[in-house]
Amino acid sequence: MVLIKNGTLYTMENGDAVICGDILVDEGKIKQIGENLTAPEGCQVIDATGKLVFPGFIDAHDHLGMSEESIGFEGNDTNEMTDPVTPQVRAIDGFNPNDIAVQEAREHGVTTVAAGPGSANVVGGQFAAFKTYGHRVDDMIVKAPLAMKIAFGENPKRVYNGKGKMPMTRMGTAAVLRETLFKAVEYKKAKEEAEKKGETPKLDFKMEPFMPVLNREIPLKAHAHRADDIFTALRIAKEFNLRITLDHCTEGHLIVDDLKKENVVAIVGPSFGNRSKFELKNKTFETPNVLYQAGIKIAIMTDHPVIPCHYLPLMAGLAAQSGLPVMEALKAITINAAEILELSDRIGSLKVGKDADIVIYDKNPIEAVDAQAVATLINGQVVYQA
């Protein structure tokens, strides 16, 4: 049991409300929020006087624990680049909890990440959501599978051009994805027909992972930077009546009116760094604010290791410097991220009954580059204390 006393609480509930008070944590959950709470016997007390208390930060798209620090091929488990269609691979089988980057993430208040395969393949595989504390991935999972990763644009073209096989063009990428989804639909029909007849359906290991996608239980997680690739992603999702999130959405600000009409959500970034390929030529930190002003729900991501995961608050801060209101920047790495990932029943805000994932800072990290995390709690356990 932990009692956080006298903090300035950014609950991320009820609009932009900020309150002063205490948080009582018990059995991994937030048990009580109020003023002048009494510490039960044996309770650990953290004095947060003069400190700012936030819900744990959420990185809505990265490859943490899958592309390990200080190592090359041996620790890179992000892309299975042997086949452009690998829906059967799962993030939980490539995630290393002992990677130092996982430790650094929680030391800066990032308590949950959506991690998974990269963008080398047209269909990369299954993303999952993890907490950033633990030694066994099975005990760190928030949700798996979380989404099915797909990719458009330069990455699949480059990888498979190098192998001399399809897809070498954007047309090829779209065709490979359509063909795969068509096969998945036919497989689903055949499976349902067999079950109606009381027969045991013949299972296909590559098609089974698409069943929750076709049933609209999880979305496609679409890597798309350029405007035309974003439109292709939306076009194919519509054709098959699938849910989708637009990840990166680098040129989203150029097509904001179209995206508003589509009623989409966007996970934006990484907006930091150089324009390493042509499809990033319009990259800007102004994108989150342009989308927000149009009423589009956004989250901000690091795409670790492109940007180290522990710099997530800095990425939100740079978006704020480019016009995104400070509270909206905070939402983009807390409640918005949780809602987009469909995990807001557990994480994303300080609310009684939710997971006790909490970070305490000496300053607002969205506004101060020298802000330091004082303590991090995950599932009610103090996992870092300065």
C-alpha positions in Angstrom: 0.0 0.0 0.0 1.3 3.5 -1.0 0.0 6.9 -0.2 1.1 9.9 -2.3 0.6 13.0 -0.2 0.1 16.7 -1.2 0.8 16.4 -4.9 -0.5 18.6 -7.7 -2.6 16.0 -9.5 -3.0 16.0 -13.3 -5.8 13.4 -13.3 -6.5 13.7 -17.1 -10.2 13.3 -16.1 -12.9 15.9 -16.4 -11.3 18.0 -19.0 -8.2 20.0 -17.9 -8.8 19.9 -14.2 -5.8 20.0 -11.9 -6.3 19.3 -8.2 -4.1 19.3 -5.1 -4.4 16.2 -3.0 -3.5 12.6 -2.2 -3.7 9.2 -3.9 -4.0 6.0 -2.0 -2.9 2.9 -3.8 -3.7 -0.7 -2.8 -3.4 -4.1 -4.5 -2.2 -2.5 -7.7 -5.1 -0.1 -8.1 -5.9 3.5 -7.2 -8.1 3.1 -4.2 -8.8 6.7 -3.2 -8.2 10.2 -4.4 -8.8 13.1 -2.0 -7.5 15.6 0.5 -5.8 14.9 3.8 -6.0 11.1 3.4 -4.8 9.1 6.4 -2.0 6.6 5.8 -3.1 3.1 6.9 -0.7 1.2 9.2 2.4 -0.1 7.3 1.6 2.1 4.3 4.6 3.6 2.4 4.2 7.4 2.2 5.6 9.5 -0.6 5.7 13.2 0.0 4.8 14.9 -3.2 4.6 18.5 -1.8 5.6 20.9 -4.6 5.7 18.0 -7.1 3.5 17.2 -10.1 1.7 13.8 -10.3 0.6 12.3 -13.6 -0.8 9.1 -14.8 1.9 6.9 -16.2 2.9 7.9 -19.7 1.9 5.7 -22.7 4.0 5.2 -25.9 1.3 4.2 -28.4 3.8 2.9 -31.0 7.3 1.6 -30.6 9.6 -1.4 -30.7 10.8 -1.3 -27.1 12.4 -4.5 -26.0 12.5 -5.9 -29.5 15.3 -3.8 -30.9 17.7 -4.0 -28.0 20.3 -1.5 -27.0 24.1 -1.9 -27.5 23.8 -4.8 -29.8 23.3 -5.5 -33.5 21.7 -8.4 -35.3 21.7 -10.7 -32.2 19.3 -8.4 -30.4 17.2 -7.1 -33.3 13.9 -9.0 -33.3 11.8 -6.3 -34.9 11.3 -7.6 -38.5 11.0 -11.1 -39.9 12.2 -10.1 -43.3 11.8 -13.5 -45.0 8.2 -13.1 -46.2 6.2 -9.9 -46.9 3.3 -11.4 -45.0 4.0 -12.6 -41.5 0.7 -12.1 -39.4 1.6 -15.1 -37.3 4.6 -13.5 -35.5 3.9 -12.0 -32.1 5.5 -9.2 -30.2 5.4 -11.2 -27.0 7.8 -13.7 -28.4 10.4 -11.0 -29.3 10.2 -8.7 -26.2 13.1 -8.7 -23.8 12.2 -7.2 -20.5 15.8 -7.0 -19.5 16.8 -4.6 -22.2 18.2 -1.4 -20.5 15.8 0.7 -22.6 12.9 -0.8 -20.7 14.4 0.4 -17.4 15.1 3.8 -18.8 11.5 4.1 -20.0 10.0 3.6 -16.5 12.7 5.8 -14.9 11.2 8.7 -17.0 7.6 7.7 -16.3 6.7 5.7 -19.4 4.7 2.9 -17.8 3.0 1.3 -20.8 4.1 0.8 -24.4 2.4 -0.6 -27.5 5.3 -2.6 -29.0 5.5 -4.9 -32.0 7.0 -5.7 -35.4 8.4 -3.1 -37.6 7.5 -1.9 -41.1 9.7 -4.1 -43.3 6.7 -6.3 -44.2 3.3 -5.5 -45.7 1.9 -7.5 -42.8 4.3 -7.4 -39.9 2.5 -9.3 -37.2 0.8 -8.8 -33.9 1.4 -5.8 -31.6 0.9 -6.1 -27.9 0.7 -3.6 -24.9 3.2 -4.1 -22.1 3.9 -2.5 -18.8 7.6 -1.5 -18.5 8.4 -3.4 -15.3 8.9 -7.1 -14.8 11.3 -9.9 -15.7 8.9 -12.1 -17.5 6.9 -10.8 -20.5 3.9 -13.0 -19.6 3.4 -11.0 -16.5 3.8 -7.6 -18.2 1.1 -7.9 -20.9 -1.8 -5.5 -20.8 -3.3 -6.8 -24.0 -2.1 -9.3 -26.7 -2.9 -9.2 -29.5 -3.4 -5.4 -29.5 -3.4 -4.8 -33.2 -2.2 -6.2 -36.5 0.7 -4.3 -38.0 0.6 -3.4 -41.7 2.9 -1.1 -43.6 2.8 1.1 -46.7 5.3 3.3 -48.5 9.0 3.0 -48.8 9.9 0.3 -46.3 8.3 -2.7 -47.9 9.4 -1.5 -51.3 13.0 -1.2 -50.2 13.2 -4.5 -48.4 11.7 -6.6 -51.1 13.3 -4.7 -54.0 16.5 -5.9 -52.4 15.2 -9.4 -52.5 14.0 -9.1 -56.1 10.4 -10.1 -55.2 7.0 -8.6 -54.8 6.2 -6.0 -53.5 8.7 -3.6 -55.2 6.0 -0.9 -55.8 3.2 0.8 -53.9 0.9 -1.1 -56.2 2.5 -4.3 -55.2 2.2 -3.5 -51.5 -1.6 -2.8 -51.8 -2.1 -5.9 -53.9 -0.3 -8.2 -51.4 -2.4 -6.8 -48.6 -5.6 -7.1 -50.5 -4.8 -10.7 -51.6 -4.0 -11.6 -48.0 -7.2 -10.1 -46.6 -9.2 -11.8 -49.4 -7.7 -15.1 -48.4 -8.5 -14.4 -44.7 -12.1 -13.6 -45.6 -12.4 -16.9 -47.5 -10.8 -18.8 -44.7 -13.2 -17.3 -42.2 -16.2 -18.3 -44.4 -14.9 -21.8 -44.8 -14.2 -22.1 -41.1 -17.8 -20.9 -40.3 -19.3 -23.4 -42.8 -17.4 -26.3 -41.3 -18.5 -25.4 -37.8 -22.2 -25.2 -39.0 -21.9 -28.7 -40.3 -20.4 -29.9 -37.0 -17.0 -30.5 -38.7 -13.6 -29.6 -37.4 -12.3 -26.8 -39.6 -8.8 -27.0 -41.1 -6.7 -24.4 -39.4 -4.3 -22.1 -41.1 -1.6 -20.7 -38.9 -1.2 -17.6 -41.0 -4.9 -16.9 -41.4 -6.0 -17.4 -37.8 -4.4 -14.2 -36.6 -6.7 -12.2 -38.9 -9.8 -13.5 -37.3 -9.9 -10.8 -34.6 -9.2 -8.3 -37.3 -12.0 -9.4 -39.5 -14.3 -9.6 -36.4 -13.4 -5.9 -35.7 -12.0 -6.9 -32.3 -8.6 -5.4 -32.9 -7.6 -2.8 -35.6 -5.0 -2.7 -38.3 -2.1 -0.6 -37.1 -1.0 1.1 -40.4 2.5 2.4 -40.9 1.8 5.3 -43.3 3.8 8.5 -43.7 2.9 10.0 -47.0 -0.6 11.3 -47.9 -1.2 8.8 -50.8 -0.2 5.9 -48.5 -2.6 7.1 -45.8 -5.4 7.2 -48.4 -4.5 3.7 -49.6 -4.6 2.4 -46.0 -8.0 3.9 -45.5 -9.3 2.6 -48.9 -8.3 -1.0 -48.1 -9.7 -0.8 -44.6 -13.0 0.4 -46.0 -13.1 -2.4 -48.7 -12.9 -5.0 -46.0 -14.8 -3.2 -43.3 -11.9 -3.1 -40.9 -10.9 -0.8 -38.1 -7.6 1.1 -38.4 -5.3 3.5 -36.7 -3.0 5.7 -38.7 0.5 5.4 -37.3 3.1 8.1 -38.1 0.6 10.1 -40.2 3.5 12.3 -41.1 1.7 14.2 -43.9 -1.6 14.3 -41.9 -1.5 18.0 -41.7 -1.6 18.2 -45.5 -4.8 16.3 -45.7 -6.5 17.2 -42.5 -9.9 18.0 -44.0 -10.0 14.5 -45.6 -9.0 12.9 -42.3 -11.6 14.8 -40.4 -14.3 13.5 -42.8 -13.0 9.9 -42.3 -13.4 10.1 -38.5 -10.0 8.6 -37.9 -7.5 8.6 -35.0 -3.8 9.2 -35.5 -0.6 8.2 -33.6 1.8 10.9 -34.7 5.6 10.7 -34.9 8.4 10.5 -34.6 8.7 14.1 -35.6 12.2 14.5 -34.2 15.4 13.8 -36.2 16.5 14.2 -39.8 14.4 13.4 -42.8 16.1 10.2 -43.6 14.0 9.2 -46.5 11.9 10.9 -49.2 8.5 10.2 -47.5 9.6 12.2 -44.5 10.2 15.4 -46.4 7.1 17.1 -44.9 7.8 16.0 -41.4 7.0 18.7 -38.8 6.1 19.0 -35.1 3.1 21.1 -36.2 1.2 18.0 -37.4 -0.2 17.1 -33.9 -1.7 20.6 -33.4 -3.2 20.8 -36.9 -4.9 17.5 -36.4 -6.0 18.4 -32.9 -7.5 21.7 -34.1 -9.5 19.8 -36.6 -11.0 17.6 -33.9 -9.0 14.5 -34.6 -7.9 12.5 -31.6 -4.1 12.1 -31.5 -1.4 10.3 -29.6 2.3 11.0 -29.8 4.8 8.2 -30.2 8.6 7.7 -30.2 8.9 4.7 -32.6 11.7 3.5 -30.3 14.6 3.0 -31.1 14.1 5.8 -33.7 13.7 8.0 -30.7 14.5 6.5 -27.3 11.3 5.7 -25.5 12.2 7.6 -22.4 12.1 10.8 -24.5 8.4 10.5 -25.0 7.6 13.5 -22.7 10.1 15.5 -24.7 8.4 14.6 -28.0 5.1 15.8 -26.5 6.8 19.0 -25.3 8.2 19.8 -28.7 4.7 19.4 -30.2 3.5 21.8 -27.5 6.3 24.3 -28.6 4.9 24.0 -32.1 1.4 25.0 -31.0 -0.3 22.0 -29.4 -1.8 23.2 -26.1 0.1 21.8 -23.1 -2.8 19.8 -21.7 -3.4 18.3 -25.1 0.2 17.3 -25.3 -0.2 15.5 -22.0 -3.3 13.8 -23.2 -1.5 12.6 -26.3 0.8 10.5 -24.0 -1.8 9.6 -21.4 -5.6 9.4 -21.8 -5.7 9.9 -25.6 -3.1 7.2 -26.1 -5.1 4.9 -23.8 -8.3 5.5 -25.6 -6.8 5.0 -29.1 -5.3 1.7 -27.8 -8.6 0.8 -26.2 -7.1 0.4 -22.8 -8.6 3.4 -21.0 -10.6 1.2 -18.7 -7.2 0.4 -17.0 -4.7 3.1 -17.8 -4.3 6.7 -19.0 -5.7 8.7 -16.1 -5.7 9.0 -12.3 -9.1 7.5 -11.4 -10.3 5.2 -8.6 -10.3 1.6 -9.8 -7.7 2.1 -12.5 -4.2 0.5 -12.5 -1.9 2.4 -10.2 0.5 3.5 -12.9 1.7 6.9 -11.6 4.7 9.2 -12.3 5.8 12.1 -10.1 7.9 14.9 -11.6 9.6 18.0 -10.1 8.4 20.1 -13.0 6.0 19.6 -15.9 8.1 17.7 -18.5 6.0 19.1 -21.3 7.2 22.6 -20.4 10.6 22.1 -18.9 13.4 20.2 -20.7 15.2 19.8 -17.3 12.2 18.2 -15.6 13.1 15.1 -13.6 11.1 12.1 -12.6 11.0 11.7 -8.8 9.2 8.4 -8.6 7.4 5.9 -10.8 4.7 3.4 -9.8 3.5 0.5 -11.9 0.7 -1.6 -10.8 1.0 0.1 -7.4 4.6 -0.8 -6.9 7.3 1.8 -6.6 9.6 0.7 -9.4 11.8 3.9 -9.5 12.6 6.5 -6.9 15.2 9.2 -7.4 
